[in-house]
Structure formats: structure tokens, C-alpha cells
Amino acid sequence: MTVSAPHQPRILIVDDDPAIVAALCQTLRLQGYEAVGLTDVNAALDALQASPFEVLLADLTMPRMSGLELLREARRRDPAIVGVIMTGEGTIGTAVEAMKTGALDYVLKPFKVGDIVHVLARALTTRQLRLENRDLQDSVRERTAALETALRDLEAQTAERLKAEQALMQAQKMEAIGRLTGGVAHNFNNLLMAIDGALHLLDKKLDPDHAGRKYIDGARQATERGAKVTNQLLAFSRTQRFDLRPIDVCGALRNAAPIFAQALGPTISLKLDLPMDGAWAMTDPDQLELAVINLTINARDAMPDGGEVTLGVAREVATGDSPEIIAVWLRDSGVGMSDETLARALEPFYTTKERGKGTGLGLAQVYGFASQCGGEVGIESTLGAGATIRIRLPLAEPSATESPAIDKTELNGSPEGAAGVRLLVVDDDDAVRQVLVDGLRLQGFQVFEAADGPSGLVALAREAPDALVLDYAMPEMNGAEVARRARALRPGLPVVFCSGYADTLALEGVDDALIARKPITVPALARMVSGLLAPRPGPI
């Protein structure tokens, strides 16, 4: 008896960089794939014509033909082929264009091997769904009129499979855009940090009655508005730090009702449908309030002539493991949404408002908030008949106390004891590092600096600082790895992470480290460092 060898999935890799092609081919072959790597698009078209491939892994920008054009041609020849686009210069626009072309995912260079393997596994699953769907449709077309009942059953199965594929594609698209928006927020936070730090240093140099102070105040208000935008981006990308705990949702919304009414304006009345016995959910109270504010603003914009908005809370039967969930719902009597708008309403930057009147981030924040709480968002709307939006949150047992958890970023240490304290600041962004170093020196600290992890470890051994201020996202060695190596050299070294990502899963692996999300003011950072270095009371 002859046993056939297992099928090796065939991957076509197309990139004009021979080094990338060679590295990917070697890696994927070790993972059990049959990898064919090419640097010329014409050769790639010949390869696609000669034999089928399950997945096309193509660079976005290449001579003579882009990765998106190559994917279109590949799908014309084989509709079941799955495309994955690679690029080193990703933008929101190119990511969306890639998804419209039919790409399963959008991978930013440089990437880890594990990321590619994970994407390919999903691509093969999608390929199998497409093939099964195509085979099923072929089978349906071959049926005769005598099998109409069986034909209807098969068409129903086809619709279910198509629905499953569309749901998978939508989830993967939202995940890919979420990763991209997280990176945008990180870079934006670094810019805001540099601007705010420079304003702080300038403020220190101006006389109290200097006429330029009003411009500094205006610029600071602009950076605060920018920070709010990045908060919404981080909520969608699920990299924002949330304080999840049992919350009496009805009580929290009742207390915040005046804020919601103010957001709606004088022409729209707010009606509350909140059970007096309360409803407890596992959530973040501040993010819940922000999510409802975003819903009320959307409702206000949908009712230019005024009307009524109802905000309510209800228990609902869940479809998963939990027997019940808490649904926060808001109903308006506005213009409603079309099917096209409904399909894209939760995407970041999608808006139907006039230019300059909407960022397209309100419902994206609501989606990210609900997802990070372990819940979901549902929208019911008909064009011309208003909309109802539900935020479904996991049910929680009532808490004995609802006092907020201690937030390490709000420690009130005094910078008065900064004299003689030696700090090492490690950040790869030159502008951010400069304002941190100069600002902390003005606060009285003795500050040393390094532009990356390896040079930071060298400075650590040479200068023996009292505390370490670290960025997280750095090339070669991220902040968490630097902190772990620094602690190995100097056990118990106080560490403050100053990050635009706030990737808490990675940062929280460093014991007793404080986490400050950019942009943070230099005085606030100084208080955190001083609080971390302050003597702690010993055992009684």
C-alpha cells in the first residue's frame, strides 16, 4: 500500500527585494509550505498561468506593476486565490484599497515570522471556504428542475457559507485597520509629546506677563484635543489601558445624564429608561461615559430639527457562555442610516458628515471600547426612521465598593526632592528625548540620555542612575526587554515607561514599573519619578 505525501500549500512570493524573497522562501519552507519566490512581476504572471497557488504574498510597490494590480490579475485567473499585501509605508488609504481589491490582510514591514505564519494559516482557511463555496455553487447549477427542494436547501447552505466568509473578512479587515490605527496613534503621541514638552520649556523661559503666553496656552489646548483623538484611535485598536471592574451602569449613566443632555443641546430632549435596581457590568466607567457621549453626539447630528433621544439599560439573554448581558442602548428619531452606512458605520475615519464636521472616530471608539470590555456593538436603523445602537457588556456581580482602582499614572510624588537624583532617559525619538531631558533637568534632576536600548544599557553600567525612564516601541530592543536586562544588572531599579502605545500586556511584565502614556507633561512625569523614589513605610 502506497501512502501519499501530505499536500504542501503553495505560496507565491513576489517582491522586488531579493533578500526579502529569499528570507521568506527559506522561512516558509521550514514551516512546511511550498514557497516560490520571484522578483519580477512578468515571471509571477507566467507562474500563475502555469500552475495554481493557494496564496499570493505580494509587495505593494514594485516596478511595472503594483501588488494590488498583480492581485487583481491573479484573482481574474483564479478567484479562489487569497492575497496578502506587504508594505513598508502603509497608510489608511492603501490599507482600505487593499481590502477593496480582495486582499485578506495588510502586513507592515518589518514583520515577525510568527505574524506571517499566522496570516497564512488564516489565508488557507479562507481559500478552503472559497473552494467549498465554489464547489457548492457548481453542484447547485447542475441540479435539475425535479430537485427544486434540494436546490433551495443547497442555496441556503451557500448563503450561510458566503455569510461566514464575509463575517471572517470583515473581522480580519477591522483587525488589520486596528493594527494600523494603533501605529498611527503611537506616532501621533510622539509628535504631541515633543510639542507639549517644547511648550513647557518655552513657558519656563518667558516672563509672566509676556504677550506670547496666550499662544502657548492655545497650542497646549490644541495638543489636548489631539490627545483625545489618539485616545479614540487607541480604543479602536485595543491597545489602550482600561480599568475594567464591576460598575453599576444605571447609576453611572444617571450621574452623567446632565453631560449627555448638554451634548444633545437645547432642541433635543433626553429621556432615561434606567432600572432603579441597577445593572452591574464589567467595564471602565470613564470609557463608558465617553462612548455614550459619542452616541449622543451622533444622535444630535442626525436630528438637525430637534427631537427626542432615549437612553436605557436592559438585561438581555446572551448567545455565548454568559446567561445574561447588560445592554446600554440609545434610540434617536433622526434621519437613520442606509444599508451602505450601516455596513461601515463602525470603521474609523468613515463619516457621512460634511468635511470639517466629523472625524469618523466616534462610533469607532464605541466599537473599540465594547470589544476591549469583552462585549459588542449592534446597530438597528432604517433610512428616515431613526437608529438604535446597543453596547452589550458582560454581566458582573455587584461590588461591595465602587471606589476607583488606584491608577499608577496619577501618583502625587513631589519633584522637590529631585536634586541629586540621577535619571537615565532612553527614547529613539530625538525630539521627544530632547524635551524630556531638558524638562527633567529644569525640574532639578541630573539626566543622562540614550537613543536606543543597547546604548541605554551601556549608559546604565557607566552612570549608575537612580531611575530609568523608557520608551516602549524602539528598534532592535523594545523597552520591556531593556527594563528586564537593566533589572538583571541592577535589581530593584525603579522604571517608568513613557509610551505612545500603552501596550500593557508587554509592559506589565516588569514588576513595579509605572506606565505613563504619551503625551504626558514634564511636571507630571517628574512627580511620577519622585513618587517612585520616595521612601516607603517599613513594616510595623
Phi, psi and omega in degrees: 000129181262128178260122181286147179290147180297147181291130175264119178303136184263124181242127174259119181253124181232117180204138181283359176262108183300327182294318179294317180300313182297317182295317180293319179300312181299316182295313184290327176295323176294335180272003177096011179264153170268101187256130175243120183249133181223150178251355183242129184292328178295318176297326178294319178296322177295320180295320178295327179286327186285319184204154184283151173235146177283319187226139172250119179251102191236144174287146182292314187248114179218156177297146174072327181202131179283167177298325179292320178294320178297320179295319178301316180293321179295319180288333175295323181278325181219095183300341183273350180295143182253130182254141173231125183261133176250142177201152176259356182226067184280144173227166177301319183297314180291327177297313180295320179297321178298317179295321179297324180290341180113009178292138178287322184210169187223106191253127180271131174278149352283150181233163178273154179300318181299326179296315181295316180300318179296317180295319180295324178298317177293324180297319180293325176297316179296319177301315180297320177299317180296317180295317179296320179295319179294317179297321180294319178296321177298319180296320179297317182296333182278349180291152178263170181298336181291345183250040184297321179296314178296324179297318179297321178297317181293323178295324177296319177297320178299317180298321179294318179296318178297320178297319179296319179294317180296320178295319179296315180297319180296316180297319180291324177296315180297323179294317180295315179294325178298317178297320181293316180294328176298320177293321177298315181298320179300311181295321180295320179296323176297318178297315180297322179298315180296318180294311182296320178296319178295322177296322178297315180294321179294320179301324180292333185268345182271147175294154183304327183259017182294138183294337182285351182297327180295329178287324176298316180298318179296319179294323179294321177297324178294320178294326177295320177295321177297322178297325178294322178296316180295328175300319179292321177297316181294324178296319179293319183280356176064031176247010181271145180283119179251148176257080184280127178198164179297128183230136170284097188298317181298315179296318180296318181288325179296319179294327183268001183305319178301326178293318180295319180296321179295322179295328180287329180092174188287341185269357182237126179269147180250123177249134181255135175234072187244116180303136182289337180280359174082167176208119186262133179224156176272107185201180176253118187298321181292317180290327175298314179298317179296321180297317180291324176300317178298321178294319180293323178294318176299317179296318179300315182291337179276354181232069183298337180260011179090180181152210183227140176239135178247128177248124183221168176227138180212153172273136179231152175282128183274161178265347182265215183286325183287132182292332181219156173227164176257124180251119171265119184235149179225126182243134176236167179248037186273207189282346179076183182232145172283169178299321180295317179294318178302319183293335185241006189300328185270356181286140177294143177074001176272125179212147175259003182280163178296155179304132179090354183249003179194141180267342185076020182250351185298303179289334175295320176296320179298316179298312181296320178299310182298318181296318182289338175276356184086018181244204182205169179239135176235139181236129174239123183201149173230137182303123179088359185231027175078185183211151172233125180244131180243129171257111182263123185239151179295138177293144179227154174285143178304139180268145178296328178218145181250021179293139185293149177291155181288126179262117184298337181284355183248021179298140186256047176293151181262133178283005183297332181271023184284338184301127179085351180280128184260124180242143171247121179255124180239114179205133184279348178273114186300317183294317179296314182299321183295316181290327177294312182297309182295319181295316180292328175294322176295333178283353176108358180280155170265113194244135171244160185222157175210148187265354178199175184298308181302314179291332176295320178292325176296315179296325179299315180291328184278319189262341181050064182289163177276338180204161185235127175250119192234138163280158178266305186277097179226152178290160178071307185212118181284171186298323180297319179292320177300316181298317180297318179290324178295319178295329177293324177283321181226087182305138178080007181299125178296135184230134172238120174273130177240097193232144173274349180269320187055047179283085192292331180298321179281319185289325184287355175285355178256113186299139173063013178279144174267151182236119176241124181271130174295147358276133175238142180288152180299317177301320179295319177295321178298320178296321179298315180296316180297319178296324180291328182270349183297143179299137178261144180295135180281174180295144179273000000 
